[in-house]
């Protein structure tokens, strides 16, 4: 068993984490970083840090040295973070915001926890992740470094900086997708480029280009926003990864056209089950053959139209509240799918469907059709209550800068009428200036 610090691929003084303000972390310092003498082996530590460089330093120091690490997003409300820390049994809360101590949990800044002490034989540290739902208190899902790095591809070390993969960081590093980027970059033999994600998106794209970003992962929503920025042409990407939301065919086609030299893949993963599988053929959904044998030795099955998956390595606790696991260990994904010929396509989340006069309408399926209309940059479909049918389908649309609203509205209506059931055709089309995404980069949906 080796710790995160021991698995970091680049050594010496090579910068492996860089930020816009000129700060760097190198492999040697991260491998040698330790904890303060007062940090005990049975410590359960909550981390709520804003700076990705601090998060990386904390993970390198604490993994293998403490019993558990709870990763909390800086976007969480203080009271929610405190509840999660108590639920996880944490005795120490490490934060740069210095919340008030509560429930016997001590509060310290990161520098008070770091030191030079390292145990020769690493402990098996639990990595506690939180789900990224937008309602209620997030669930805590236990993982280990092994379960989190199952899909990491090792590029190997190289002194040729030009060939080193440079992963751009658009996600929150404490979220599952963000942590995957961190682990892939540092364990896989690459470099992590950290940018200020509070900047306007155009400035973020320019910063990524200035860092020489070659590998980039983002949600389909974020990719569509990114492609609206003229400066995206400055990115010389070798790898484009989509995850976190359904990767529909219009978005895959648009990304392929924008970055023709890049390898394109979309990832199916969840905090609860870990990384599931990747699809690299440029088509939405996944091949039916994955039900027999999926990449990465993941086992899949479909029951009553819902996808279940069994990763070969997982830290999931079968009795975890709110997560359904069957007797064989398969995790219910909550995603509804449809088998069409030799392809399995995603319809949407079980809890997201709209009932129109008894007909089930999945917002993501309607969005995929609307996205095929020229001039549509982004779309979000939701429901509005109706005394007649129970609900009406509402499509909020963000247009490309040169699109004509009246002409685009007519094309949306004609396209939807031709390709969707009558109940699924948007009754209301509303043009908006933009959309809100959460800390995980996903489109914020009411009740989602």
C-alpha positions in Angstrom: 0.0 0.0 0.0 1.4 3.4 -1.0 0.1 6.8 -0.1 -0.9 9.6 -2.5 2.4 11.4 -1.9 4.4 8.3 -2.7 2.4 7.8 -6.0 3.1 11.3 -7.3 4.9 10.6 -10.6 7.2 13.6 -11.2 10.2 14.1 -9.0 13.0 16.6 -8.5 12.1 20.3 -8.8 9.8 19.9 -11.8 6.7 22.1 -11.3 3.7 19.7 -11.4 1.1 22.2 -10.1 1.1 25.8 -11.3 -1.2 28.6 -10.7 -1.9 32.0 -12.3 -0.2 33.9 -9.5 3.1 32.1 -10.2 3.0 29.7 -7.3 4.1 26.1 -7.9 4.3 22.8 -6.2 6.9 20.3 -7.3 7.0 16.5 -6.9 9.8 16.4 -4.4 8.2 18.8 -1.9 4.8 17.1 -2.2 6.4 13.7 -1.6 8.3 15.0 1.5 5.4 16.9 3.0 4.2 15.6 6.3 2.0 16.3 9.3 2.5 18.1 12.6 3.5 16.0 15.6 0.1 16.5 17.2 -1.8 14.9 14.3 -2.7 11.4 15.6 -3.2 8.3 13.5 -6.9 8.0 14.5 -7.6 11.6 13.4 -10.6 12.2 11.2 -10.1 15.6 9.5 -12.5 17.7 7.5 -11.0 19.9 4.8 -12.8 23.0 3.6 -10.2 24.9 1.5 -10.7 27.4 -1.3 -7.2 27.2 -2.9 -6.6 24.1 -5.0 -2.8 24.2 -4.2 -3.7 24.0 -0.5 -6.0 21.0 -1.2 -3.3 19.2 -3.1 -0.8 19.9 -0.3 -3.2 18.7 2.4 -4.0 15.5 0.6 -0.4 14.7 0.0 0.3 15.3 3.7 -2.6 13.5 5.2 -3.2 10.4 3.1 -1.6 7.5 4.9 -1.2 9.5 8.1 -4.7 9.8 9.4 -7.8 7.6 9.6 -10.1 9.7 7.3 -10.2 12.9 5.2 -13.5 14.6 4.5 -13.4 16.8 1.4 -15.8 19.7 1.6 -16.4 22.1 -1.1 -15.7 25.8 -0.3 -19.1 26.5 -1.9 -20.9 24.7 0.9 -22.8 26.8 3.5 -20.9 26.9 6.8 -23.8 25.2 8.7 -23.9 22.4 6.1 -20.2 21.8 6.4 -20.4 21.6 10.1 -23.2 19.0 9.9 -21.2 16.9 7.5 -18.1 17.1 9.7 -20.1 15.9 12.7 -21.7 13.2 10.7 -18.3 11.9 9.5 -17.0 11.8 13.1 -14.4 14.5 12.5 -12.4 15.9 15.4 -10.6 18.5 13.4 -11.9 21.1 10.9 -9.2 22.5 8.7 -10.3 25.7 6.8 -9.1 29.0 5.5 -12.4 30.6 6.6 -12.0 29.8 10.3 -15.6 28.9 11.3 -16.6 28.8 14.9 -15.8 25.5 16.7 -19.0 23.4 17.1 -19.8 20.1 18.7 -16.3 19.5 20.0 -14.6 19.9 16.6 -11.4 21.9 16.8 -10.7 24.4 14.0 -7.3 25.1 12.6 -5.7 26.6 9.6 -3.8 24.3 7.2 -0.3 25.4 8.2 -1.0 24.2 11.8 -1.6 20.7 10.5 1.3 20.4 8.1 4.8 19.4 9.3 7.7 17.0 8.7 6.4 13.9 10.5 5.6 10.9 8.2 4.8 7.3 9.3 7.1 4.8 7.5 4.2 2.4 6.9 1.2 4.4 5.6 -2.3 3.9 7.1 -5.3 3.0 4.9 -7.0 6.4 4.9 -10.6 6.8 4.0 -11.3 9.6 1.5 -14.8 10.8 2.3 -16.5 12.5 -0.7 -19.8 14.4 -0.7 -22.4 14.2 -3.5 -23.1 17.2 -5.6 -26.9 17.3 -5.4 -28.6 20.7 -5.3 -31.2 19.9 -2.6 -30.9 18.9 1.0 -27.7 17.8 2.9 -25.2 16.0 0.6 -24.5 12.4 1.2 -21.1 11.3 2.4 -19.6 8.5 0.3 -16.4 6.7 1.5 -13.6 5.8 -0.9 -10.0 4.8 -0.7 -7.1 6.1 -2.8 -7.3 2.7 -4.6 -10.9 3.1 -5.5 -10.4 6.7 -6.6 -7.4 6.0 -8.8 -8.7 2.8 -10.5 -9.0 4.6 -13.9 -5.8 6.7 -13.7 -3.7 6.2 -16.8 0.0 6.3 -16.1 1.8 8.3 -18.8 5.2 7.7 -17.1 7.7 10.4 -16.2 9.5 12.5 -18.7 12.1 15.2 -18.6 10.6 16.6 -21.9 8.2 19.2 -20.7 6.8 19.6 -24.2 5.4 16.0 -24.1 4.1 16.2 -20.5 0.3 16.3 -20.4 -1.0 19.5 -18.9 -4.4 19.1 -17.3 -6.5 22.2 -16.9 -8.5 22.6 -13.7 -12.0 23.9 -14.2 -13.7 21.9 -11.5 -13.8 22.3 -7.7 -10.9 20.0 -6.6 -13.0 18.6 -3.7 -15.7 17.3 -6.0 -15.4 13.8 -7.5 -14.8 15.1 -11.0 -12.2 17.6 -9.8 -10.4 15.1 -7.7 -10.2 12.8 -10.6 -8.4 15.5 -12.6 -5.9 16.1 -9.7 -5.2 12.4 -9.3 -4.9 11.8 -13.1 -2.5 14.7 -13.5 -0.2 14.0 -10.6 -0.2 10.2 -10.4 -0.5 9.8 -14.1 2.7 11.8 -14.8 1.3 15.1 -15.9 1.1 18.7 -14.7 -1.9 20.4 -13.2 -2.7 24.0 -14.3 -4.8 25.8 -11.7 -6.7 28.9 -12.9 -9.0 31.3 -11.2 -12.5 29.9 -12.0 -14.1 33.1 -10.7 -12.8 35.0 -13.7 -15.0 35.5 -16.8 -15.0 32.4 -18.9 -13.1 34.1 -21.7 -10.3 34.9 -19.2 -10.3 31.3 -18.0 -9.8 30.0 -21.5 -7.0 32.4 -22.1 -5.3 31.4 -18.9 -5.6 27.7 -19.8 -4.0 28.5 -23.2 -1.2 30.5 -21.5 -0.5 27.4 -19.3 -0.2 25.2 -22.4 -3.2 23.1 -21.4 -3.3 19.9 -23.5 -5.9 17.9 -21.5 -9.2 19.3 -20.4 -12.2 17.8 -18.6 -15.6 19.5 -18.1 -19.3 18.9 -18.0 -21.2 19.1 -21.4 -22.8 22.3 -20.2 -19.3 23.8 -19.5 -18.0 22.7 -22.9 -20.9 24.4 -24.7 -20.2 27.6 -22.8 -16.5 27.3 -23.4 -17.0 26.9 -27.2 -18.9 30.2 -27.2 -15.7 32.0 -26.3 -13.7 33.0 -29.4 -10.4 32.3 -27.6 -11.1 28.6 -27.3 -9.3 28.3 -30.7 -6.1 29.1 -28.8 -6.3 25.7 -26.9 -4.2 23.0 -28.4 -5.9 20.1 -26.8 -4.8 16.5 -27.2 -7.5 15.1 -24.9 -11.1 16.3 -24.4 -13.2 14.7 -21.7 -16.9 15.2 -20.9 -18.5 14.0 -17.7 -21.0 14.8 -15.0 -24.0 15.1 -17.3 -25.4 13.3 -20.3 -23.1 13.7 -23.3 -25.7 14.2 -26.1 -24.8 13.8 -29.7 -25.1 17.5 -30.7 -22.6 18.4 -27.9 -20.2 15.6 -28.9 -20.3 16.7 -32.5 -19.7 20.3 -31.6 -16.7 19.4 -29.4 -15.3 17.2 -32.1 -15.6 20.0 -34.7 -14.0 22.5 -32.3 -11.0 20.3 -31.4 -10.5 17.8 -34.3 -7.0 16.8 -33.2 -8.0 15.8 -29.7 -9.0 12.4 -28.5 -12.6 12.6 -27.4 -14.1 10.6 -24.5 -17.1 10.9 -22.3 -17.0 9.5 -18.8 -19.8 7.8 -16.9 -19.1 8.2 -13.2 -20.7 9.0 -9.9 -19.5 9.9 -6.4 -21.4 6.9 -5.0 -19.9 4.3 -7.3 -16.7 5.9 -8.5 -15.6 6.0 -12.1 -17.8 3.7 -14.1 -16.5 3.6 -17.7 -15.5 5.7 -20.6 -16.7 5.9 -24.2 -14.4 6.9 -27.0 -16.2 6.3 -30.2 -17.7 9.8 -30.4 -21.3 8.5 -30.1 -23.8 9.3 -27.4 -24.6 6.6 -24.9 -22.5 3.4 -24.9 -22.3 0.1 -27.0 -24.7 -2.6 -26.0 -21.6 -4.9 -25.7 -20.7 -3.0 -22.5 -23.5 -5.0 -20.8 -21.3 -8.1 -21.4 -18.0 -6.5 -20.7 -17.4 -2.8 -20.0 -14.0 -1.1 -20.0 -12.2 -1.2 -16.7 -13.9 -4.5 -15.6 -17.0 -2.6 -14.6 -20.1 -4.8 -14.6 -23.4 -3.2 -15.9 -27.0 -4.3 -16.0 -30.3 -2.7 -16.8 -33.4 -3.4 -14.7 -36.7 -1.8 -15.5 -35.0 0.8 -17.6 -32.5 1.9 -14.9 -28.8 1.4 -15.2 -27.0 -0.5 -12.3 -23.2 -0.8 -12.1 -20.7 -2.8 -10.0 -17.1 -1.3 -10.1 -14.3 -3.8 -9.4 -13.0 -1.6 -6.6 -15.1 0.6 -4.4 -15.2 2.0 -0.9 -19.0 2.1 -0.9 -20.7 1.0 2.3 -23.8 -1.1 1.3 -25.9 0.4 4.1 -25.2 4.0 3.1 -28.4 5.9 3.5 -30.1 7.1 0.3 -28.0 4.8 -2.0 -29.6 1.6 -3.2 -27.3 -1.5 -3.5 -28.6 -4.9 -4.4 -27.5 -8.2 -2.9 -24.8 -8.6 -5.5 -23.3 -5.2 -4.8 -24.7 -3.4 -7.9 -25.4 0.3 -7.3 -28.6 1.8 -8.6 -27.4 4.8 -10.7 -30.7 6.6 -10.9 -30.2 7.1 -14.6 -32.9 5.8 -17.0 -31.6 4.3 -20.3 -33.1 3.0 -23.5 -31.7 0.2 -25.6 -32.0 1.0 -29.3 -30.3 -1.6 -31.6 -26.7 -2.0 -30.6 -26.7 1.2 -28.5 -27.7 2.1 -25.0 -28.7 5.8 -24.7 -29.4 7.9 -21.6 -32.8 9.4 -21.1 -32.3 11.3 -17.9 -32.5 11.1 -14.1 -35.3 9.1 -12.6 -36.2 12.1 -10.4 -36.2 14.6 -13.2 -39.0 13.4 -15.5 -41.9 15.6 -16.3 -45.4 14.1 -16.3 -47.5 15.6 -19.1 -51.0 14.2 -19.1 -49.6 10.8 -18.0 -46.8 10.8 -20.6 -43.2 10.7 -19.2 -41.0 13.4 -20.6 -37.2 13.6 -19.8 -35.8 17.1 -19.9 -32.4 15.9 -21.2 -34.0 14.2 -24.2 -35.8 17.4 -25.2 -32.7 19.4 -24.7 -30.7 17.1 -27.0 -33.2 17.8 -29.8 -33.2 21.6 -29.2 -29.4 21.6 -29.3 -29.5 20.4 -32.9 -31.1 23.7 -34.0 -28.5 26.1 -35.5 -28.1 29.2 -33.3 -28.8 27.4 -30.0 -25.8 27.6 -27.6 -27.4 26.2 -24.4 -30.8 25.0 -23.3 -32.5 24.0 -20.1 -35.9 22.3 -20.1 -38.1 22.3 -17.1 -41.8 22.1 -16.1 -44.4 24.7 -15.4 -47.6 23.6 -13.6 -50.8 23.4 -15.7 -54.3 22.9 -14.4 -55.2 21.0 -17.6 -52.2 18.6 -18.3 -50.5 18.8 -14.9 -47.4 20.4 -16.4 -46.1 22.2 -19.5 -42.7 21.8 -21.0 -40.6 25.1 -20.8 -37.4 25.5 -22.8 -35.1 28.3 -21.8 -32.6 28.9 -24.6 -29.3 30.8 -24.8 -28.6 31.9 -28.3 -25.4 32.2 -30.2 -24.5 35.9 -30.6 -25.5 36.1 -34.3 -28.7 34.0 -34.1 -32.0 35.6 -35.0 -34.5 35.0 -32.2 -37.7 34.8 -34.3 -36.1 32.4 -36.9 -34.6 30.2 -34.2 -37.8 30.0 -32.3 -39.6 28.7 -35.4 -36.8 26.2 -36.1 -37.0 24.9 -32.5 -40.8 24.5 -32.8 -40.5 22.7 -36.2 -37.6 20.5 -35.1 -39.3 19.4 -31.9 -42.6 18.7 -33.6 -40.9 16.5 -36.1 -38.8 14.5 -33.6 -40.6 14.4 -30.3 -43.9 13.2 -29.0 -46.5 15.9 -29.0 -46.4 16.1 -25.1 -42.7 16.7 -25.2 -42.7 19.7 -27.5 -42.0 22.9 -25.5 -45.1 24.9 -25.0 -43.1 27.8 -23.9 -39.7 28.9 -25.4 -38.0 31.6 -23.4 -34.7 33.2 -24.4 -32.2 33.9 -21.6 -28.8 35.6 -21.3 -27.2 32.6 -19.6 -27.5 29.8 -17.0 -26.3 29.0 -13.5 -24.0 26.1 -12.9 -23.2 24.6 -9.5 -19.7 23.9 -8.0 -19.6 20.6 -10.0 -20.0 22.5 -13.3 -23.5 21.0 -13.8 -26.6 22.9 -15.0 -28.7 23.8 -12.0 -32.1 22.2 -12.3 -35.0 22.9 -10.0 -35.4 20.1 -7.5 -32.3 18.3 -9.0 
